[in-house]
Amino acid sequence: MGTTLADLSAEHIGKLVEVDDSVMADSQTVLCTATRRVRLLDFQQRNGATRLLDGLVPQWPTWIEWADWRTFRVLN
């Protein structure tokens, strides 16, 4: 189990995090499960969404947006 993205803080910047990207049919049923590993360069939070700046491809960083309730785990 991880921590929700709403709890993301500056201490996580620079770390590799794994974000839950499962698709839910309802609160009990998981349709498919996937995770994405992101080298966190920066993040923004607003209106219940967290945007992560993905640094896995440093020359082409991209913003990825998730709902704040999704969970993440710090890998290093």
HUZI-V914941 format. One line per field, one symbol per residue. phi: phi as a letter, one per 40 degrees, with the letter a starting at -180 (. if undefined). psi: psi as a letter, one per 40 degrees, with the letter a starting at -180 (. if undefined). burial: # if it has 9 or more other ideal C-beta (glycine too) atoms within 8 Angstrom, else .. A space follows every 10 residues. Layout:
phi->???
psi->???
burial->???
This chain:
phi->.bbcccccad cccgccbbbc bcbbcacbbc cababbcbcc caabbafgbb bbccbcbdcb cbcbbbcdcc bbbcca
psi->iaiiddeiid eeheihihhh fihhdaedhh dihiihhhhh diiihifeih hhhhedgdeg iihhhiidei iihhd.
burial->...##..#.. .##.###### ###....... ......#### #.#.#...## #####..... #.##.#.#.# ##....
